[in-house]
């Protein structure tokens, strides 16, 4: 089930990293035809695989069919992701929505539409799998309940992003400019994300339990026993709830919530019906272990760690793509749209990083946290035998293999074997707790190093130089395609000015002016360059004044009048420089101290004569 979380997040990454283009690979009719054809093919192929498995189950061939069922389920879920990627990158479906008012105004609506499409694909998989599932696990759950349970269990993983994105759309739609401007800054994005993350971590459980249609466990022996155990362990909670996942037929429990006023203990009806009181105690003790060992806080930390890793990875991918000459050669040979290709490459790498992080790094900690929760039973009881018998019952009643691998749990057999070792030697308990502590310390050190790398790539000297080199390469490549584009030469001039490449500044700005004489930005910058260049041999006061006068005719701003004043000053025309400086100060809305200092310089020069 937790694998569905990964599928939804991967699909979200595929959608978010795609850059829609007005140029599509197919016409609207062709794209729609291919779209329907893919759905039909996917449905019949998935149906064929599960019908074949269902026949084997009916014939009594139960050997390893549990593993085969989950293997097919996983393969078809991955196939659903691939088809979704084809919809986005191959058929460019989101590009056909460009300009449509509701989607243009509220981008989250478009995201909901495409996420709903993926839910539809998975619903097809679950619907086709139902027959085999019912026979294999001898379940009496209805097809509708099976499909809906899968959907409702998985969807909450998207709720934080949907709320985050929806609120951002709302803020940008408000008539106030400053919130939208703040959100566009790095500080604003980080602040908004951290505040939202805190709100979701605290309030999220309340929303999720409503979404799952949980109901309070009625007063009685079961509730009384759970309440007593929680008091013994010293944990507070908001409520104890029935968890109706898969019709309540699963033997499982859960806990969610960082704050006691928003913390919920979840139990399924089957857990209460099929387990002995001591076994129920053991399961609840396991869930209490997650709270007492701060696992929920660490899960939040791991999520923040992934965001940090993604932030650093984004820069590394960008550097890699720009510096990878074979990539450009391949793109030019294929003839596909560069935006689509770059989006696809970026999406692919981001997904690989995501899978490695959650499947192997996060998965490692989840498995060991689950084992730590298992052995927490010894904190409340002398023996874990009731938990061992519970795990054995899960195997017996569910029909699943005790050896089935699980990326976020050790297999049931591995869990039982470890608990049995603890029964004979309690040193295994301390050994595992120490392993978890050392692993968390290693993770924190790793995130610190990644944070340092991220700072250097974005705010340090190394990052500044890399960004400049990237921009230069991009401009040069664009100039190869559009050699008469004055804007590209203007950008190159700005870049060379920042790098203090003064011969390059002169060449780029002069080339831009030769292609377009009425650009006030270029006129102003080149005039300032000729008036103040640190290399005396490149100064040209007379041309500086000519360019500054042309710039003022096109745009009357404090910056341009300041350049005109500096040009007069460079030519020894101090009275004119004072007049232009006074005009610059009058027009200035900010940084007025600078303009006052400039004006004092001109007046001192005039009085000295």
C-alpha positions in Angstrom: 0.0 0.0 0.0 2.8 2.4 0.8 4.1 1.8 -2.7 1.1 3.8 -3.9 2.5 6.8 -2.1 5.6 6.6 -4.2 3.6 6.3 -7.4 1.6 9.4 -6.7 4.6 11.5 -5.8 6.5 10.3 -9.0 3.5 11.3 -11.1 3.4 14.7 -9.4 7.1 15.2 -10.2 6.5 14.2 -13.8 3.7 16.8 -14.1 5.5 19.6 -12.3 8.7 19.3 -14.2 7.1 19.4 -17.6 7.3 22.8 -19.4 4.2 23.2 -21.7 5.0 24.3 -25.2 2.7 25.9 -27.8 4.3 23.5 -30.4 2.9 20.0 -29.9 4.0 16.7 -31.4 0.5 15.9 -32.6 -2.7 17.7 -33.6 -5.5 17.8 -31.1 -7.4 15.0 -32.9 -4.3 12.8 -33.2 -3.4 13.3 -29.6 -6.9 12.4 -28.5 -6.9 9.3 -30.6 -3.6 8.1 -29.2 -4.8 8.9 -25.7 -7.9 6.8 -26.0 -5.9 4.0 -27.7 -3.4 3.9 -24.8 -6.2 3.6 -22.3 -7.9 0.7 -24.2 -4.6 -1.1 -24.6 -3.6 -0.6 -21.0 -7.0 -1.9 -19.7 -7.1 -5.0 -21.9 -3.5 -5.9 -21.2 -3.9 -5.5 -17.4 -7.2 -7.4 -17.5 -5.5 -10.2 -19.4 -2.6 -10.6 -16.8 -4.9 -10.7 -13.8 -7.4 -13.1 -15.5 -4.6 -15.5 -16.2 -3.5 -15.3 -12.6 -7.1 -15.8 -11.4 -7.3 -19.0 -13.5 -4.2 -20.3 -11.8 -5.7 -19.6 -8.4 -8.9 -21.3 -9.3 -6.9 -24.4 -10.4 -5.4 -24.6 -6.9 -1.9 -23.5 -7.9 -1.3 -21.3 -4.8 2.5 -21.7 -4.8 4.1 -18.2 -4.8 0.9 -16.7 -6.2 1.0 -14.1 -3.5 4.3 -12.8 -4.8 3.1 -13.0 -8.4 -0.1 -11.0 -7.6 2.0 -8.2 -6.0 4.5 -8.3 -8.8 1.8 -7.8 -11.5 0.2 -5.1 -9.4 3.5 -3.3 -9.2 4.4 -3.7 -12.9 1.0 -2.4 -14.0 1.2 0.5 -11.6 4.6 1.4 -13.1 3.1 0.9 -16.6 0.4 3.4 -15.5 3.1 5.9 -14.6 4.8 5.3 -18.0 1.5 5.9 -19.9 1.0 9.1 -17.8 4.5 10.2 -18.8 3.6 9.6 -22.5 0.4 11.6 -22.0 2.5 14.5 -20.7 5.7 14.4 -22.7 4.7 12.5 -25.9 1.1 13.7 -26.4 1.7 17.1 -24.7 -1.8 17.0 -23.3 -1.3 19.9 -20.9 -0.1 22.1 -23.8 -3.6 21.9 -25.2 -4.9 23.6 -22.1 -2.7 26.7 -22.5 -4.8 29.9 -22.4 -8.0 28.3 -21.1 -9.1 30.8 -18.4 -9.8 28.5 -15.4 -6.5 26.6 -15.8 -4.5 29.7 -16.6 -5.9 31.6 -13.5 -5.7 28.7 -11.1 -2.9 26.3 -12.2 -3.8 23.9 -9.4 -7.1 23.0 -11.2 -5.0 21.7 -14.1 -2.9 19.7 -11.7 -6.0 18.2 -10.2 -7.2 17.2 -13.7 -4.1 15.3 -14.5 -3.7 13.7 -11.1 -7.3 12.6 -11.5 -6.2 11.0 -14.8 -3.5 9.0 -13.0 -6.0 7.9 -10.3 -8.2 6.7 -13.1 -5.3 4.6 -14.5 -4.7 3.0 -11.0 -8.4 2.5 -10.5 -8.3 0.4 -13.7 -5.4 -1.7 -12.3 -7.2 -2.3 -9.0 -10.5 -3.1 -10.7 -8.8 -5.7 -12.9 -6.9 -7.1 -9.9 -10.0 -7.5 -7.7 -11.0 -11.0 -8.9 -7.5 -12.4 -8.2 -7.3 -10.5 -4.9 -10.7 -11.9 -3.7 -9.8 -15.5 -4.5 -6.2 -15.4 -3.4 -6.9 -13.8 0.0 -10.4 -15.3 0.4 -11.8 -11.8 0.9 -15.5 -10.8 0.9 -14.9 -7.1 0.3 -16.8 -5.7 -2.7 -15.0 -4.5 -5.8 -16.1 -0.9 -5.2 -14.8 -1.1 -1.6 -11.5 -2.5 -2.7 -10.9 0.2 -5.4 -12.1 3.0 -3.2 -10.0 1.8 -0.2 -6.9 1.9 -2.4 -7.7 5.4 -3.6 -8.6 6.8 -0.2 -5.5 5.3 1.5 -3.2 6.8 -1.1 -4.7 10.2 -1.9 -3.8 11.9 1.4 -0.1 11.9 0.3 -1.1 14.6 -2.2 -3.2 16.7 0.1 -0.3 18.8 1.5 0.8 19.7 -2.0 -2.7 20.5 -3.2 -3.3 22.8 -0.3 0.1 24.4 -0.7 -0.4 25.0 -4.4 -4.0 26.2 -4.0 -3.1 28.7 -1.3 -0.2 30.0 -3.5 -2.7 30.5 -6.4 -5.1 32.3 -4.0 -2.3 34.6 -2.8 -1.3 35.5 -6.3 -4.9 36.2 -7.3 -5.4 38.7 -4.4 -5.3 42.4 -5.3 -2.3 43.0 -3.0 1.1 42.8 -4.7 3.5 42.4 -1.8 2.4 38.8 -0.8 2.9 37.6 -4.4 6.3 39.4 -4.7 7.4 37.9 -1.4 6.4 34.4 -2.5 8.6 34.8 -5.7 11.7 35.4 -3.6 13.8 32.5 -2.2 13.2 33.7 1.4 9.4 33.8 0.7 9.4 30.3 -0.8 11.3 28.9 2.2 9.2 30.7 4.8 5.9 29.7 3.1 7.0 26.1 2.9 8.2 25.8 6.5 5.0 27.4 7.9 2.9 25.2 5.7 4.9 22.1 6.7 4.4 22.9 10.3 0.6 23.4 9.8 0.2 20.2 7.9 2.3 18.2 10.4 0.1 19.5 13.2 -3.4 19.7 11.6 -2.9 17.1 8.8 -4.0 14.1 10.9 -7.4 15.8 11.6 -8.0 16.2 7.8 -6.8 12.7 7.0 -8.9 10.9 9.6 -12.0 12.7 8.2 -10.9 11.8 4.6 -10.7 8.1 5.7 -14.1 8.3 7.4 -12.8 7.1 10.7 -15.2 7.0 13.6 -14.5 7.0 17.4 -14.1 3.6 19.0 -17.1 3.2 21.3 -16.8 2.9 25.1 -16.2 -0.7 26.2 -13.5 -3.2 27.1 -11.4 -2.5 24.0 -11.3 1.2 24.5 -10.7 0.9 28.2 -7.8 -1.4 27.6 -6.2 0.9 25.0 -6.7 4.0 27.2 -5.1 2.2 30.2 -2.1 1.2 28.1 -1.6 4.7 26.8 -1.7 6.0 30.4 0.9 3.4 31.4 3.2 4.5 28.5 2.6 8.2 29.2 1.2 9.4 25.8 -1.7 11.6 25.2 -4.0 11.6 22.2 -7.1 13.2 20.8 -9.1 10.1 20.1 -9.1 6.3 19.4 -10.7 5.7 16.0 -12.0 2.8 13.9 -9.9 2.6 10.7 -12.2 1.3 7.9 -9.4 0.6 5.4 -10.4 -2.2 3.0 -13.7 -2.6 4.8 -11.9 -3.0 8.1 -10.8 -6.5 7.1 -7.1 -6.0 7.7 -5.4 -6.7 11.0 -3.6 -3.5 11.5 -3.3 -0.3 13.5 -1.7 3.1 13.2 -0.9 6.3 14.9 -0.6 9.8 13.4 -0.1 13.3 14.8 2.9 15.2 16.4 0.8 17.1 18.8 -1.3 15.4 21.4 -4.4 17.5 20.6 -4.2 16.3 17.0 -2.9 12.7 17.6 -5.1 9.7 16.7 -4.7 6.0 17.4 -6.3 3.9 14.6 -7.5 0.3 14.9 -9.3 -1.8 12.3 -12.4 -3.8 13.3 -10.7 -7.1 12.3 -7.8 -6.3 14.7 -10.3 -6.1 17.6 -12.3 -9.1 16.5 -9.5 -11.6 15.7 -6.9 -10.9 18.3 -6.7 -11.8 21.9 -6.6 -8.9 24.5 -2.8 -9.4 25.0 -2.2 -9.4 21.3 -4.1 -6.1 20.9 -2.0 -4.7 23.7 1.1 -5.7 21.8 0.0 -4.1 18.6 -0.9 -0.8 20.4 2.4 -1.0 22.2 4.1 -1.1 18.8 2.2 2.1 17.8 3.1 3.8 21.1 6.7 2.9 20.3 6.6 5.1 17.2 5.5 8.1 19.3 7.9 7.5 22.2 10.9 7.0 19.9 10.0 10.2 18.0 9.6 8.4 14.7 6.9 10.8 13.4 9.3 13.8 14.0 12.1 12.0 12.1 9.7 11.3 9.2 9.1 15.0 8.9 12.8 15.6 9.1 13.4 13.1 6.3 10.9 14.9 4.2 12.7 18.2 4.7 15.9 16.4 3.9 14.5 15.3 0.6 13.5 18.9 -0.2 17.0 20.1 0.6 18.5 17.3 -1.6 16.1 18.2 -4.4 17.1 21.8 -4.1 20.8 20.9 -4.6 20.0 18.3 -7.2 18.2 20.9 -9.3 21.4 23.0 -9.6 23.5 20.0 -10.4 21.2 18.8 -13.1 21.1 22.3 -14.6 24.9 22.4 -14.7 25.1 18.9 -16.1 22.6 19.6 -18.9 24.2 22.9 -19.9 27.8 21.5 -19.9 26.8 18.2 -21.6 27.5 18.9 -25.3 26.4 15.4 -26.4 22.9 16.2 -25.0 22.6 19.2 -27.4 23.9 17.2 -30.3 21.3 14.5 -29.6 18.5 17.0 -29.3 19.4 18.6 -32.6 19.5 15.2 -34.3 16.1 14.1 -33.0 14.3 17.3 -34.1 12.1 17.3 -31.0 11.3 20.5 -29.1 14.2 21.4 -26.8 11.9 22.5 -24.0 10.2 19.1 -24.0 13.5 17.2 -24.1 15.0 19.2 -21.3 11.9 18.8 -19.2 11.9 15.1 -19.8 15.6 14.8 -18.8 15.1 16.9 -15.8 12.0 14.9 -14.8 13.9 11.6 -15.3 16.8 12.6 -13.1 14.6 14.0 -10.4 12.5 10.8 -10.3 15.7 8.7 -10.1 16.9 10.8 -7.1 13.4 10.5 -5.5 13.4 6.7 -5.9 16.9 6.3 -4.5 16.1 8.5 -1.6 12.8 7.0 -0.6 13.3 3.5 -1.7 16.7 3.0 -0.2 17.5 5.8 2.3 14.1 6.5 3.7 13.2 2.9 3.3 16.2 1.9 5.4 15.1 4.1 8.3 11.4 3.1 8.0 12.3 -0.6 8.3 14.5 0.0 11.3 12.0 2.3 12.9 9.4 -0.4 12.6 11.8 -2.9 14.2 12.4 -0.4 17.0 8.7 -0.1 17.5 8.5 -3.9 17.6 11.0 -4.1 20.4 9.4 -1.2 22.3 7.0 -3.9 23.5 9.6 -4.9 26.0 9.4 -1.5 27.6 5.8 -2.2 28.6 5.7 -6.0 28.9 8.1 -8.7 29.9 7.6 -10.7 26.6 6.9 -10.0 22.9 5.2 -13.4 22.5 1.8 -11.8 21.9 3.2 -9.6 19.1 4.8 -12.7 17.6 1.5 -14.6 17.6 -0.2 -11.6 16.1 2.3 -11.6 13.2 1.7 -15.3 12.7 -2.1 -14.7 12.6 -1.6 -12.0 10.0 0.1 -14.6 7.8 -2.6 -17.2 8.4 -5.6 -14.9 7.9 -4.4 -12.7 5.0 -2.9 -15.5 2.9 0.3 -13.4 2.3 3.7 -15.0 2.3 5.7 -14.5 5.5 8.8 -14.0 3.3 7.3 -11.4 1.0 9.9 -8.5 0.7 8.8 -5.0 1.7 10.7 -1.8 1.1 9.4 -0.1 4.3 9.0 -3.2 6.5 11.1 -6.2 7.2 9.3 -9.3 6.1 7.0 -10.9 8.7 9.4 -13.8 9.1 12.3 -11.4 9.7 10.3 -9.5 12.3 9.4 -12.7 14.1 12.9 -14.1 14.0 14.3 -10.8 15.5 11.7 -10.8 18.3 12.6 -14.4 19.1 16.3 -13.5 19.4 15.3 -10.7 21.8 13.3 -13.2 23.8 16.5 -15.2 24.5 18.9 -12.3 24.7 17.8 -8.7 25.6 21.1 -7.3 24.3 19.6 -7.4 20.8 17.2 -4.7 22.0 20.0 -2.3 23.0 22.0 -3.2 19.9 19.2 -2.1 17.6 18.5 1.1 19.5 22.2 2.0 19.2 22.1 1.2 15.5 19.2 3.6 15.0 20.9 6.4 16.9 24.1 6.1 14.9 22.2 5.9 11.6 20.3 9.1 12.5 23.6 10.8 13.4 25.0 9.8 10.0 22.0 11.1 8.2 22.2 14.5 10.0 25.9 14.8 9.0 25.0 13.9 5.4 22.3 16.6 5.3 24.6 19.2 6.8 27.2 18.5 4.0 24.4 18.7 1.4 23.3 22.0 2.9 26.8 23.3 2.6 27.0 22.2 -1.0 23.6 23.8 -1.7 24.7 27.1 -0.1 27.9 27.2 -2.2 26.0 26.4 -5.4 23.4 29.1 -4.8 25.0 31.8 -2.7 28.7 31.1 -2.7 31.5 32.2 -5.0 31.6 28.8 -6.7 27.8 29.0 -7.5 28.1 32.5 -8.8 30.9 31.5 -11.2 29.0 28.4 -12.4 25.8 30.4 -13.0 27.7 33.0 -15.0 29.4 30.2 -17.1 26.0 28.6 -17.6 24.4 31.8 -18.8 27.3 32.5 -21.2 27.0 29.0 -22.7 23.2 29.4 -23.1 23.6 32.8 -24.8 26.3 31.5 -27.1 24.2 28.6 -28.2 21.2 30.9 -28.8 23.3 33.2 -30.8 24.3 30.4 -33.1 20.6 30.0 -33.9 19.8 33.7 -33.9 23.0 35.7 -34.7 21.0 39.0 -35.3 19.2 39.0 -32.0 20.1 42.3 -30.1 18.6 41.1 -26.8 21.1 38.2 -26.7 24.0 40.6 -27.2 22.5 42.8 -24.5 22.5 39.8 -22.1 26.0 39.0 -23.0 27.1 42.6 -22.3 25.4 42.5 -18.9 27.2 39.2 -18.1 30.6 40.5 -19.2 30.1 43.7 -17.1 29.5 41.5 -14.0 32.6 39.5 -14.8 34.6 42.7 -15.5 35.5 41.5 -19.0 35.7 45.0 -20.3 36.7 44.2 -24.0 33.7 41.8 -24.0 31.4 44.5 -22.6 32.4 46.9 -25.4 32.0 44.3 -28.2 28.6 42.9 -26.9 26.9 46.3 -26.3 28.2 47.8 -29.5 26.9 44.8 -31.4 23.5 45.1 -29.7 23.3 48.8 -30.6 24.3 48.1 -34.2 21.2 45.8 -34.4 18.9 48.1 -32.5 19.7 51.7 -31.6 16.7 52.4 -29.5 17.4 50.2 -26.4 17.7 52.5 -23.4 19.2 49.8 -21.3 22.1 49.2 -23.6 22.6 52.9 -24.3 22.7 53.7 -20.6 25.1 50.8 -19.7 27.4 51.5 -22.6 27.5 55.2 -21.8 28.4 54.4 -18.2 31.0 52.0 -19.4 32.7 54.6 -21.6 32.6 57.2 -18.8 33.8 55.1 -15.9 35.7 52.0 -17.2 38.5 50.9 -15.0 40.7 50.4 -18.0 41.6 54.0 -19.2 42.3 52.9 -22.7 38.7 51.9 -23.2 37.2 55.1 -21.9 35.5 57.4 -24.5 33.8 60.4 -22.8 32.5 62.0 -26.0 30.8 58.8 -27.1 29.5 58.3 -23.5 27.8 61.7 -23.6 26.2 61.0 -27.0 24.8 57.6 -25.9 23.6 59.1 -22.5 21.6 61.8 -24.3 20.0 59.2 -26.6 19.1 57.1 -23.6 17.4 60.1 -21.8 15.3 60.8 -24.9 14.0 57.3 -24.7 13.5 56.9 -21.0 13.5 59.5 -18.2 14.6 57.6 -15.0 16.9 58.4 -12.1 19.4 55.8 -13.3 19.6 57.2 -16.8 19.9 60.8 -15.6 22.7 59.7 -13.3 24.5 58.2 -16.2 24.0 61.5 -18.2 25.4 63.4 -15.2 28.4 61.1 -15.0 29.0 61.5 -18.8 28.9 65.4 -18.4 31.3 65.0 -15.5 33.7 62.8 -17.5 33.8 65.6 -20.2 34.4 68.3 -17.6 31.0 69.9 -18.0 30.3 70.2 -14.3 27.3 72.7 -14.4 25.5 70.3 -16.8 26.4 67.4 -14.5 24.9 69.2 -11.5 21.6 69.8 -13.4 21.4 66.1 -14.5 22.3 65.0 -11.0 19.5 67.1 -9.5 17.1 65.6 -11.9 18.2 62.0 -11.0 17.8 62.8 -7.3 14.3 64.2 -7.9 13.2 61.1 -9.8 14.8 58.6 -7.3 12.4 56.5 -5.3 15.0 54.5 -3.4 18.8 54.6 -2.9 18.6 58.4 -2.5 21.8 58.4 -0.5 23.8 57.4 -3.6 22.3 60.1 -5.8 23.0 62.7 -3.1 26.6 61.6 -2.9 26.9 61.8 -6.7 25.5 65.4 -6.6 28.0 66.4 -3.9 30.8 65.0 -6.1 29.7 67.2 -9.1 29.3 70.3 -6.9 32.7 69.9 -5.4 34.2 69.6 -8.8 32.4 72.7 -10.0 33.5 74.8 -7.0 37.1 73.7 -7.4 37.4 75.4 -10.8 
